[in-house]
Amino acid sequence: MSHTRDKGVPRLRAVSLVTLVASLALWAGSCGDTSAPDRRPEVITALARDVAVGSYTELEVRSGTLLSEVEALCADPSDDTLQAARTAWWDARTPWKEAEVVKFGPVVEFPERFGPKLDSWPASLTAITELLTSDEGLTLADFALKGAYKRGLPVVEYLLYAQGDDTLTWLAADARRCEVLVGVTADVQANAGALRDAWLQLWQARLSDPTTDSADMWDTVQDVLDEWVNRMAFTVENIRSMKLGVPVGDTSGGVPMPENLESRYSGRSLRDARDALAGVARAWHGGDETQPGIAALLERKPALVERVSQLFVAADAALASVPEPLEPSLTDDRASIAAAQEALRLLQVALQTDVAQALGVTVTFNDNDGD
């Protein structure tokens, strides 16, 4: 069958035929004991249900709370209602960032492609200013026709945080500002619900039993396992290179670029990074006995499981050691950022080498497109 996918998101490319052959050989060797049950179907089913659907369900709930608090703020502006709206925005980020490891399915695939609609960052001041100063429509139907930088959580963040202590005065100065805030938040809530529904109605089955759909890119259980393990490594890499590396100046000759920070206005950049890492750790550890993660497939390699688990702990501790907010640390504490990047690099390498080899995973290239 064909391995083509919809336009816009290229299929992950295999690193080399040598890697594929070696990986398959290792997998065959690990399955030599035919008395041991194959837990891969159980694990990919749990990952689809608990990591993907679980996170998106929580996102839908929290985005609904965000919309309610934003509506309350605009109906009765006060320090309390502003703080409640900011807290709701902050809380909605957690399940969304934890689901960053699920960078496949409707979050990236056309025609839905919910990722850019929910979180195109860094925020575009040009797009937001145009939205605020124009007479563009603000219904859900109107937002469905808008570009990504006029939609999503970064736009809500800008409206709630960018003016700092003057936010209430700024919102009150022009009724359009609250109209935009409510409209864009309603769009976030609608897309969060649609993303959850897409997984419940179609993608959960596809990623639990890849034989159910002949039109997608997953033919076998191993194909789905490959996807998860590669996405785990890519997410760690993206935290290291995109969330930390680009702002600290890794791609600009050492010159900090704070304008490229994620969640800059709220000061949530480091929390975003830690939440994304927590999502990868959740895919690794799983939950209770009914929620196995990738580590459950390595029961006969306890030393490897323990080492990788400790690398997760070390990476999170290194991120926690970077002084918050991240923006001043780009110049004042570059050493702590470098230490966090190194801890993330070690985890990424372990996932792409030791874990991938132990599970017969075909290692692929990161197709990150910045969304």
Residue, then its C-alpha position, 0 to 999 in steps of 0.5 A: m500500500s502507499h505511504t503517502r500522506d496529505k500535502g503540507v506535512p512530509r513523511l518522516r524520512a529514514v536516516s539510512l537503509v543501514t539503520l533500518v536493517a540494523s534496527l530490524a535485526l535488533w527487534a528480531g533478536s529481542c523477540g526471540d522468546t516467543s513465550a513473552p507477549d507482544r505488548r506493542p499493541e497494548v502500549i500504542t493503544a494506551l498512548a493514543r487514549d491517555v497521552a493524545v485523547g487525554s491531553y486534548t480532552e483536558l485542553e478542551v475543558r480548560s479552554g472552555t474555562l478560559l472562555s468563561e473567564v475572558e467573558a467575565l473579564c470583559a463584562d466586569p473588568s477588575d484586578d480579580t477578573l483579569q487575574a482569573a483570565r490570566t490563570a485560566w490561560w496559563d492552565a490551558r497551556t499545560p495540556w496543550k504543551e504536554a501534547e506537543v509530543v503528539k505532532f502527528g494526526p489532525v494537529v498537523e495533517f490537512p485539512e484540519r491542521f489544528g496546530p497552527k490554528l491553536d499555537s503559532w508562535p512567536a506572536s506576530l504584532t503585525a497580525i494582532t495590530e491588524l486584527l485590533t484596528s480593522d473591522e474584520g468579523l469576529t465570529l467563529a466563521d470569520f476566524a475560520l478564514k483568518g491566518a494562523y497569526k490572528r488566531g490561537l493562544p499566543v494572541v490571547e496571551y498578548l491581549l491579556y499580558a502585553q500591556g502589563d499593569d496597564t492591561l485593564t486601562w488598555l482594554a477599556a480604552d477601545a471596545r474592539r479589544c475585548e471583542v477581539l479577546v472574546g472572539v479569538t478565545a472562542d475560536v481557541q475553544a472551538n478548535a480544542g473541541a474539534l481536535r479532541d473530537a477528531w481523535l475520538q472519532l477517527w485518529q484514536a482508532r487509526l493509531s491503536d490499530p493501524t490496519t483499520d485505515s489503508a490510506d494513512m502512513w501506518d501499516t503496522v504496529q511497529d510503524v506506530l511505535d516508530e512514530w511515537v519514539n521518533r516524536m519523543a526524541f524530536t520534542v526533546e530536540n525542539i525544546r533544546s533548539m527552538k524553545l531555548g537555542v534560538p532565543v539564546g542566540d544559537t542561530s544568531g552568532g550568540v546574540p540573544m533573540p528574545e523576540n523568538l521566545e515562546s509565551r514571552y509576554s506572560g513569562r511562561s517560556l520555561r513552563d512551556a518547555r517543562d510541560a512539553l518535556a513532561g508530555v514526553a516523560r508521560a509517553w515514556h513512563g505511562g501511568d498505572e498498569t492500565q496505562p503502559g508507556i514506551a518503557a513497558l516494552l523494555e522490561r527485560k532491559p531494566a538498566l536502560v529503563e532506569r538510565v533513561s528515566q534518570l535522564f528525564v529527571a536530570a533534564d527537568a531539573a536542569l530546566a528548573s534551574v534556569p532563573e525565571p522568567l527566561e528572557p533576562s536569563l538569555t543575557d544574565d544566566r546563559a550558563s544555566i541555559a547551556a546546562a539545560q540544553e546539554a541535559l536535553r541533548l543527552l536525553q535526545v541521544a539516548l532516545q534516538t540510539d539506545v531506546a530506538q535500537a532496543l525497540g527496532v525503531t527506524v530513526t528518522f529526521n525531525d520535520n519540525d516546521g515551527d508550528 
